[in-house]
């Protein structure tokens, strides 16, 4: 029997806690072992991971620390599951610490999913460090990482010609965590929404990364990328455990990214995330030979799906050459239960 994959969970917000729980579940079958946990929140530091989870687990003996270098040196994990924040410059030092310890990294940092255009120099430096350490670093998640990039690319696998690819995702944000609702502008005044959009302080991070990943996967050269963000108004009063919005208030956003190839808009990603969406779904349309029309009714629930792809990806890294990678470079993502 193969030894379990030794995992350190870095970041214990809602997604990180759920990911740690998934690792503990896989420990029961001998697939994984949680050997460390990192967070800077003083209310978490010193506590057993089990006490943070919303269930009745017995204590694990894994205590949260705010000293990542120390726990990485002591535990020598195979993989770090990294779930802290969206921006690559903010997490760059965190990733370097993990790589220096000789650990693979699977991160939910959206800008890491395809960092070569937004952060080319950081991407080159991280790739050099990962190669020197003999480890793999990859950014993934449900979006970016799957729903609007890996899934549509997989759909094109049977095509002999492709004219256009169009992806749509509608999410009822009322079912999601409070931090996401804040990120998409729920409850903002119109002027505040506009100002935060201009300052890049609001909106879904990763749509351009998904667009560029799909283009790269298809071998298309993007002549132009156009992105728009607009508020979605509530058609009725909506209340969630995290906030409430009156009728006419801002309930979320409608964000698009369009890629121009050969003078035409051949690639489009359309994302709607707002409170009270009557119908959640993910859809992929490939205009080609043969045409492909996929639809996931109910949508791919982002919080649980992100946990799934992080943990499943961790099981694939030993098959991949070292360096900074994207989902384009990995085997077909799949459950390993």
N, C-alpha and C positions, 0 to 999 in steps of 0.2 A: 504493500500500500504506500502511495506517495505521501510525503510529509505534508502537513497542512501549510497553506500560504500564511506567513506571519504578517499581520497587518497592524499598522498604526493609523488611527483615525485622527486627522488633523483638522480641527474645526468642529464644534459641537452645537451649532445652531440647529434648527428643526431638521434640515436635510442631513446634517452630520450625525445627529442623534439617531435618526432612522437608519442611516447607513451602518452605524455601529451596531444597531440591533440586528440588521441583516447579517453582518459578519458573525455575531454571536449565534444566530440561527444556524449558519453554515458550520459553525464549530461543532454542532451536534452530530454532523455527518463526517467530521474529520477533514473537511475541505479547507477551512480557514481557522485561524486562531488570532484573536484580538490581543495584542501584546502591549499596546500603549494608546494613550489618548491625550490630545493637546488642545488647549483653548486658553485665551487670555482673560476670560471672564472670571474675576475673583470669586464670584458666587459658585463657580464650578470647580475651581482648582482645589485639589485635595479630596474631592468626592469620588467614590466608586462610580464607574460609568453606569452601572445598573440603576443607581438612584436618580439618574437623569431621564431614564426612559419611562414612557407612559405605559408601564405594564408591571407585572409582579415578579420580575426576574430576581433570582438570588444574586447576591453580590459576586462580582467577577474577580476581584483582586486587582483589577486594572484601575488605577487612580489617575484622575485628570491632572496634568501638569502644564505649567506655562513656560517650560524649558524644553523646547523641541529638540535642540541639539543634544541635550543630555539623554533624553529618552531614546532617541534614535541611536546614539552611541551604545547605550546599555542593551537595548533590545535587538538591534540589528534586524529590522523587519525586511521582508521581501518587497512589500508594497506599502506605500502611504496613500490612503484615500483622503484626498485634500478637498475640503468644502468650506472655504472661508468667504471669499468675495469675488466680484465679477471682473475687476480691472487687473490686467497683467502687471502693470508697474507696481501696484500695491502688494502683490503676492510674489514678486520676483525673488526677493530675499528668502521667503519661505520655501520656494521651490529649490533654490540653490542649496539651502540647508539640507533638504531631503536628498538631493542628488549627491552632495558631498558625503553623506552617510552611506552611499551605495544602495539606495532604495529606488525601485521603480516608483513612479508617481502617476496616479489617475486623479485628475482634478476636474471639479465642476466649474472652474473659472471660465466664464463664457469667452473672454477674449483670447484664451489659450486654445480654443477649439480649432481656429485657423488664424494664427497670429502673424503670418508673413507679410500682410499688407498694412495692418494697423501698427505693428511693432516689429519691423524687420530686423533691427539691430539686436533687440532683446531676444528675438527668436533665434538668430544666428548664435548669440552667446550661449543661450540655454542649450541649444543643440550641441555645441562644442563641449560644454561641461558634461552633458549626458553621455556623449560618446566616450569621453575620457574616463568616465566612471563606469561605463559598461551597463548603463541602465536606460530604460525607456520612460519618457515623459509624454503624457497625452492628455488633452482636454476633451471632455465629453459631457454628456447629459442628455436630457430629452430634447432640448431646444436651446442652443445648438447641440449637435451630436447625434441626433436621430431623426426626429419627426420631419424636419424641413431640409435635411441634407442627406443623411445616410439612407433613409427610407426611399426618397425619390431617386437617388442614384441606383439603389438596388432594383427599383422598378424598371430602370432602363436596360437591365441586363439581358433582356430578350429582344431588344430592338436592333434592327439593321439600319435604321435611319431615324433621326430625331430633328423635328422642326422647332419645338418649343417645350419647355417644362414649366408647369404652373402648380404652385403649392399653396394651399390655404389651411389656416388653423384658427379655429374659433374656440375660445376658452371662457367658461363661466368663472371669472376670477373670485366670485363669492365663495367658491369651494376650496380656494387656495389659501396659503399662509399669509399672515398679515404683512410681512415684509414685501411680498410680491405685490400686494394691493397698493402699498405705498409707492413702489417703484413704477407702477403704471399710472399714477396720478389720481387714484381714487380720492374723491373729496376735495381736490384742489379747486381754487377759484380760477376762472379762465385766464386771468393775467398771470397767475402763479404757474399754471400749466404751460403757458407760452414761454415764460422766462426760464423755467426749468428745462424745457425742451431745448432752448437755444444754448443753455449751459451744459447740455449732455448730462443733466442730473435726473432725468426722467426718461423712461422708455425701456423697452426690452433690449438688453445687451446681447448681441450675437447674431442679429439678422443679417448683417453684412458678412459676417464670418460664414454663415450658412450659404449665402449666395455665392461667395467666392469659392467655397469648397465644392459646391455643385459644378460651377463653371470649370474648375480645375479638373474635377473628376471626369467631365465630358470632353476635356481638351479644347474648351472654348476660350477665346481671348476676349475679355470684357473691354469694350471701348469706352463704356461709361457705366456708372452705378448711380442710381437715383433712389433716395430714401425719403419717405414722408412719414410724419407722425401727426395725427389729429385726435382730438378728444372725442369720446363717445358719451353722449348725454343719456341719463337714465330716463326711460319712458314711464317709470313709476318709482315710488319710494322703495329703497332696498336697504336691508339691514343684515349685517354679518356679525360674527363674534368679535370682529376687529374694528368695524366702522359702520356708519350709516350714511346714506346719500338720499337727499330729497329728489322728487321728480324734477327733471331738468338739470340736476347737478351732474358733475363729471363722474362717470362710473368706470372709466378706464380709457383705453386707447385703441386706435386703429392705425397700425404701422405697416408700411409696405417697403419692399426693396425690389428694384427692377434692374436687370442686367441687359445692357445693349450689346448685341453681338452682330457684327456685319451690318450695322446700320439699322437693325431691328430689335425690338424688345422680345427676346427669345426666352428669358428666364424671369419669373416673377414669384415673389414670396409675399403672401398677404396674411397678416396676423391681426386678429381681433381678440383682445383680452379685456373683459369688462364685467362688472357685476350684473347678474340677472340675464345673461345670454340664454335665450330659450333653448338653443340647440348647440351643444358642443360637438365638434367633429374635427378630424384631420383628413385632408383630401390631397391626392396627387393626381395630376393629369399630365400624361406624356403625349404630345402630338407627334406621332411618328409611325413607324411600321414595325410591329403592330402598335396601334394606339393602346395606351394603358390608362385605366380609370380606377383608382383605388380610393376607398373611403372608410374611415374608422368611425362608425357611429358612436357617439358618446365621447369621442376624443381620447387621446392618450393622456391619462392623468399625470401631470408633470411631477408632482412631489414623489409619488411611489415609483414612477418610471425612471426618474433620475437615480434613485437609489439602486434600482435594478441594473441599469447600464453601468454604473460605477463598479458595482460588485462583480458583474459578469465580465467586464473588461479586464479587471484585475487578474482573472484566470487565463488571459490570452497573452500576457506580455512576454512570457518566456519563449514564445514562438517568433518574436519580432526583433530585428536588429536594433542595437542601441541607438539612442538619439531622441530628438524631439519629433514626435509623430502626430498625425491626425487620424481620424477614423478611416480616411482613405488608405492608410498604410497597414491597417490591422485586418485580421481575418473577419469574415462576416460575423457581426455581433450576434450572440445567441446565449440563451440561458444555459447555465452549467449547474444543474441541481443535484 
